[in-house]
Structure formats: C-alpha cells, structure tokens
C-alpha cells in the first residue's frame, strides 16, 4: 500500500508525505511523546524513503522499461540530479550520527522535513540560536565529508 509513482522518478512532495504517513501509522504500538517525537520520526521516515528511492533508481538500468515524465523544479522536496549524491549524503549523515546524533537529527529535520529554525528548535528542545549554530557546524561538517568522498 505504497504511494504510486513511476519507478526511477523523483518522489513528489505529496507521494513522499503519503509514504511517510503510511510508515508512521503502520505501527499502532507507537505512542507519540509529543510534537518533537512525531517530527523526528517523520524526518527520519522521509530520509529513508528518499534513500530507498535513490537506491532503487540506481539499481535500474537506464532506459528500457522506465517511463519518463517532466517534473517541475518544485515537484521534489530534495532535488538531486545525481542519485549517488543522495546516497553519499545519507552515508555522511549516518557517519555524523555515530559521533553527533543530535546534529544528525537536526540535519534530518531541517533538510528532509524542511522545518524552519524555530520549529526545529522546538522539536529538539533547544533554542533557535543553538539550532543556527549547530546547523552551520553540521553543514560545514557534511560539506567536508562530501568533498572527501568526491575525491576518493
């Protein structure tokens, strides 16, 4: 019972939110600890969906059975021309989570869920100033990590 889409295509925001919603409500045993817990779970679900979609796209051979359709720039929440770029970002976030789990959560909330600074601060239970400082650090860390991966 997944959102319908053409394999190999970028998920549009509606399909992404629908897929995330299905995953979030599938487990009836989840007791949300409030808004912060929900947003954290939603951001993680969206990240996983985008990465799974990217891996699926990467595994398909180009052409053949794939049907193409034009997408406007605003059809996708996260725009990646290169599937490898999304997979590299996921690997970098996973590496960041191993050393700084709170920063990885912040990246998921800001980048994948698209939360503004104030809502991210609320979801993480920190000040907006802390979010801004940590966001700058996380972006720099991820940029360095992605540049190192590019050189390999």
C-alpha positions as CSV (number, residue, x, y, z in Angstrom):
1,X,0.0,0.0,0.0
2,X,2.6,2.5,-1.1
3,X,2.2,5.8,-3.0
4,X,2.1,5.1,-6.7
5,X,4.9,6.5,-8.8
6,X,6.9,5.6,-11.8
7,X,10.0,3.7,-10.8
8,X,13.1,5.8,-11.4
9,X,11.3,9.1,-10.8
10,X,11.8,11.6,-8.1
11,X,9.1,11.4,-5.5
12,X,6.9,14.5,-5.5
13,X,6.1,16.1,-2.1
14,X,2.6,14.5,-2.0
15,X,3.9,11.0,-2.6
16,X,6.7,11.5,-0.1
17,X,4.4,12.7,2.7
18,X,1.9,9.9,1.9
19,X,4.6,7.2,2.1
20,X,5.9,8.7,5.3
21,X,2.4,8.8,6.8
22,X,1.8,5.2,5.9
23,X,5.0,4.2,7.7
24,X,4.3,6.3,10.7
25,X,0.8,5.0,11.3
26,X,1.5,1.4,10.3
27,X,2.8,0.7,13.8
28,X,-0.2,1.1,16.0
29,X,2.0,0.5,19.1
30,X,3.8,3.8,18.8
31,X,2.8,6.3,21.4
32,X,3.9,9.7,20.3
33,X,5.8,11.6,23.0
34,X,4.5,14.8,21.6
35,X,5.2,17.0,18.6
36,X,9.0,16.7,18.8
37,X,8.9,12.9,18.7
38,X,6.5,13.0,15.7
39,X,8.6,15.4,13.7
40,X,11.8,13.4,14.4
41,X,10.1,10.2,13.3
42,X,8.6,11.9,10.2
43,X,12.0,13.4,9.2
44,X,13.7,10.0,9.6
45,X,11.0,8.3,7.6
46,X,11.3,10.9,4.8
47,X,15.1,10.4,4.7
48,X,14.7,6.6,4.5
49,X,12.1,6.9,1.7
50,X,14.2,9.2,-0.3
51,X,17.3,7.0,0.1
52,X,15.4,3.8,-0.7
53,X,14.0,5.5,-3.8
54,X,17.5,6.6,-4.8
55,X,18.9,3.1,-4.3
56,X,16.0,1.7,-6.4
57,X,16.7,4.3,-9.1
58,X,20.4,3.5,-9.0
59,X,19.8,-0.2,-9.4
60,X,17.6,0.1,-12.5
61,X,19.3,0.2,-15.9
62,X,18.7,3.4,-17.7
63,X,16.1,3.4,-20.4
64,X,14.0,0.3,-21.4
65,X,11.1,-0.2,-19.0
66,X,11.3,3.2,-17.4
67,X,8.8,5.8,-18.4
68,X,9.8,9.4,-18.2
69,X,7.7,12.4,-17.4
70,X,8.6,16.0,-17.0
71,X,8.9,17.3,-13.4
72,X,8.9,20.9,-12.4
73,X,11.7,22.1,-10.1
74,X,9.3,22.4,-7.2
75,X,8.0,18.9,-7.5
76,X,10.6,17.4,-5.3
77,X,11.4,18.4,-1.7
78,X,15.1,17.5,-2.2
79,X,16.5,17.9,-5.7
80,X,19.3,15.6,-6.7
81,X,20.4,15.3,-10.3
82,X,22.7,12.5,-9.3
83,X,21.4,9.6,-7.2
84,X,24.9,9.0,-6.0
85,X,24.8,12.4,-4.4
86,X,21.8,11.5,-2.2
87,X,23.4,8.2,-1.3
88,X,26.7,10.0,-0.4
89,X,24.7,12.4,1.8
90,X,22.9,9.6,3.5
91,X,26.3,7.9,4.3
92,X,27.7,11.2,5.6
93,X,24.6,11.7,7.8
94,X,25.0,8.2,9.1
95,X,28.6,8.8,9.9
96,X,27.7,12.1,11.6
97,X,25.0,10.3,13.7
98,X,27.7,7.9,15.0
99,X,29.6,10.8,16.6
100,X,26.9,13.5,17.0
101,X,23.4,12.0,17.0
102,X,21.8,15.3,17.8
103,X,23.4,17.0,14.8
104,X,22.2,14.2,12.6
105,X,18.6,14.7,13.9
106,X,18.9,18.4,13.2
107,X,20.0,17.8,9.6
108,X,17.1,15.4,9.1
109,X,14.6,17.9,10.5
110,X,16.0,20.9,8.5
111,X,16.9,19.1,5.3
112,X,14.5,16.3,4.8
113,X,11.4,17.6,6.7
114,X,12.1,21.2,5.8
115,X,11.4,22.6,9.2
116,X,12.3,26.2,9.8
117,X,14.7,27.1,12.6
118,X,12.0,27.9,15.2
119,X,10.2,24.6,14.6
120,X,13.4,22.6,14.6
121,X,14.4,24.2,17.9
122,X,11.0,23.3,19.3
123,X,11.3,19.7,18.1
124,X,14.8,19.3,19.5
125,X,14.0,21.1,22.8
126,X,16.8,23.7,22.2
127,X,17.0,27.4,21.5
128,X,16.8,28.8,17.9
129,X,20.3,30.2,18.5
130,X,21.6,26.7,19.2
131,X,19.9,25.4,16.1
132,X,21.5,28.1,14.0
133,X,25.0,27.4,15.4
134,X,24.6,23.6,15.1
135,X,23.1,23.9,11.6
136,X,26.2,25.9,10.5
137,X,28.5,23.4,12.0
138,X,26.6,20.4,10.6
139,X,26.6,21.9,7.1
140,X,30.3,22.5,7.3
141,X,31.0,19.0,8.6
142,X,28.8,17.4,5.9
143,X,30.4,19.6,3.2
144,X,33.9,18.5,4.3
145,X,32.8,14.9,4.4
146,X,31.1,15.0,0.9
147,X,34.2,16.7,-0.6
148,X,36.4,13.9,0.8
149,X,34.1,11.3,-0.7
150,X,34.2,13.1,-4.0
151,X,38.0,13.0,-4.1
152,X,38.0,9.2,-3.5
